[in-house]
Amino acid sequence: MSFPMAIKPLIRFFKPEDAEHCSFLMQNHFRNYATNLSVEVRRQIADSRTTEYIQKIVTDRAIVVAVIDHKIVGMGGLKQNEIRHMYVSSEFQGKGVGSAILRFLEKEAYYNGFSSLIVNSVPHSEEFYKKNGFKPLINTQIERHGAKLDTILLEKLIE
């Protein structure tokens, strides 16, 4: 049995010129992979993830990008101690890119005085977070564009 090779991306903080690439990552995710939502809700969310949206969210949270061969292949955000906006291009999923983003964000949270991270994850991403040391706390629901979305709140203690 062969396993995919881990890839070591460059993880760095968001720059204004990254907004278009980050917008594309988010839109692509909602258009093609958020299958737990109706097609109409997926379209609405994807259409709302514009470069202007990205430029707005970076004002109150840390956003980082994963870069391989000068191309942004993933992103993640940290708002206080909450992981937000985790997206990795499909061709780089399962190759360590998401885990590298999480490690970077974990260090950032620790340096800012937090002792834990939380994430409100959709069920299909739960295993990824568990693999990275998160423990499930509670099943919950959030509302996005009028649709209820099942989520799992997970936590990881950091030191």
C-alpha positions as CSV (number, residue, x, y, z in Angstrom):
1,M,0.0,0.0,0.0
2,S,1.4,3.4,-0.9
3,F,0.6,6.7,0.9
4,P,0.6,10.1,-0.6
5,M,3.8,12.0,0.0
6,A,3.6,14.9,2.4
7,I,4.4,18.3,0.8
8,K,6.0,21.1,2.7
9,P,4.3,24.3,1.7
10,L,5.4,27.8,2.6
11,I,2.9,29.2,5.2
12,R,2.8,32.9,5.4
13,F,0.5,35.7,6.4
14,F,-2.0,37.0,3.9
15,K,-1.0,39.9,1.6
16,P,-3.6,42.2,-0.1
17,E,-2.6,40.7,-3.5
18,D,-3.7,37.2,-2.2
19,A,-7.4,38.2,-2.1
20,E,-8.3,37.0,-5.5
21,H,-6.6,33.6,-5.0
22,C,-8.3,33.2,-1.6
23,S,-11.7,34.1,-3.0
24,F,-11.2,31.5,-5.7
25,L,-10.4,28.8,-3.1
26,M,-13.5,29.6,-1.1
27,Q,-15.8,29.8,-4.2
28,N,-14.5,26.6,-5.6
29,H,-15.1,24.8,-2.3
30,F,-18.7,25.9,-2.0
31,R,-19.5,25.3,-5.7
32,N,-18.0,21.8,-5.8
33,Y,-17.6,20.3,-2.4
34,A,-20.1,21.6,0.2
35,T,-22.5,18.8,-0.8
36,N,-24.3,19.0,2.6
37,L,-25.9,22.2,1.3
38,S,-28.5,22.6,-1.4
39,V,-27.2,23.7,-4.8
40,E,-28.9,27.1,-4.4
41,V,-27.3,27.8,-1.0
42,R,-23.9,26.6,-2.3
43,R,-24.2,29.1,-5.1
44,Q,-25.3,32.0,-2.8
45,I,-22.3,31.4,-0.5
46,A,-19.8,30.9,-3.3
47,D,-21.0,34.2,-4.9
48,S,-20.6,36.0,-1.7
49,R,-16.9,35.0,-1.2
50,T,-15.6,37.9,-3.3
51,T,-12.2,39.6,-3.1
52,E,-14.0,42.4,-1.2
53,Y,-15.3,39.8,1.3
54,I,-11.7,38.5,1.8
55,Q,-10.4,42.1,2.3
56,K,-13.1,42.6,4.9
57,I,-12.4,39.5,7.0
58,V,-8.7,40.2,7.2
59,T,-9.5,43.3,9.2
60,D,-10.5,41.3,12.4
61,R,-8.6,38.0,12.1
62,A,-5.2,36.5,11.0
63,I,-5.4,34.9,7.6
64,V,-2.5,32.7,6.4
65,V,-1.9,31.1,3.0
66,A,-0.1,28.0,1.9
67,V,2.1,28.4,-1.1
68,I,3.6,25.7,-3.3
69,D,5.6,26.7,-6.5
70,H,4.4,30.3,-6.2
71,K,0.8,29.2,-6.2
72,I,-1.7,29.6,-3.2
73,V,-3.0,26.1,-2.6
74,G,-4.6,26.6,0.9
75,M,-5.7,29.1,3.5
76,G,-6.8,29.3,7.0
77,G,-7.8,31.9,9.5
78,L,-7.6,32.6,13.2
79,K,-10.1,34.9,15.1
80,Q,-8.9,35.0,18.7
81,N,-8.6,31.2,19.3
82,E,-11.1,30.0,16.7
83,I,-10.0,28.4,13.5
84,R,-11.9,29.8,10.5
85,H,-11.8,29.7,6.7
86,M,-9.8,26.4,6.3
87,Y,-9.6,25.6,2.6
88,V,-7.1,23.5,0.6
89,S,-7.2,23.0,-3.1
90,S,-8.5,19.5,-3.9
91,E,-5.2,18.4,-5.6
92,F,-3.3,19.1,-2.3
93,Q,-5.7,17.6,0.2
94,G,-4.3,14.7,2.1
95,K,-0.8,15.8,1.5
96,G,-0.1,17.8,4.7
97,V,-1.0,21.2,3.5
98,G,-4.0,21.6,5.9
99,S,-2.0,20.3,8.8
100,A,0.8,22.8,8.1
101,I,-1.7,25.6,8.1
102,L,-3.1,24.4,11.4
103,R,0.4,24.1,13.0
104,F,1.1,27.7,12.0
105,L,-2.2,29.0,13.4
106,E,-1.7,27.0,16.6
107,K,1.6,28.8,17.2
108,E,0.0,32.1,16.4
109,A,-2.8,31.4,19.0
110,Y,-0.2,30.3,21.6
111,Y,1.9,33.5,21.0
112,N,-1.2,35.5,21.5
113,G,-1.9,34.0,24.9
114,F,-4.4,31.3,24.2
115,S,-4.3,27.8,25.7
116,S,-6.7,26.1,23.3
117,L,-8.0,26.3,19.8
118,I,-11.6,25.7,18.8
119,V,-13.2,25.0,15.4
120,N,-16.8,24.6,14.3
121,S,-16.3,21.9,11.6
122,V,-18.7,20.2,9.1
123,P,-18.9,16.5,9.7
124,H,-16.8,15.5,6.6
125,S,-13.8,17.4,8.0
126,E,-14.1,16.0,11.6
127,E,-11.5,13.3,11.0
128,F,-9.0,15.8,9.7
129,Y,-9.2,17.8,12.9
130,K,-9.1,14.7,15.1
131,K,-5.9,13.6,13.2
132,N,-4.5,17.0,14.2
133,G,-5.3,16.6,17.9
134,F,-8.7,18.1,18.2
135,K,-11.4,16.5,20.4
136,P,-15.1,16.7,19.7
137,L,-17.1,18.8,22.3
138,I,-20.6,19.0,21.0
139,N,-22.7,18.5,17.8
140,T,-24.4,21.8,16.9
141,Q,-26.0,23.7,14.0
142,I,-25.3,27.0,12.4
143,E,-27.3,28.9,9.8
144,R,-25.8,30.1,6.5
145,H,-27.9,31.9,3.9
146,G,-31.1,30.5,5.4
147,A,-30.0,26.9,5.6
148,K,-29.2,25.0,8.8
149,L,-25.9,23.2,8.7
150,D,-24.8,20.4,11.0
151,T,-21.5,21.1,12.6
152,I,-19.2,19.7,15.3
153,L,-17.4,22.0,17.8
154,L,-13.9,20.6,18.4
155,E,-11.2,21.8,20.7
156,K,-7.4,21.3,21.0
157,L,-5.4,22.3,24.1
158,I,-2.1,24.0,23.1
159,E,1.1,24.5,25.0
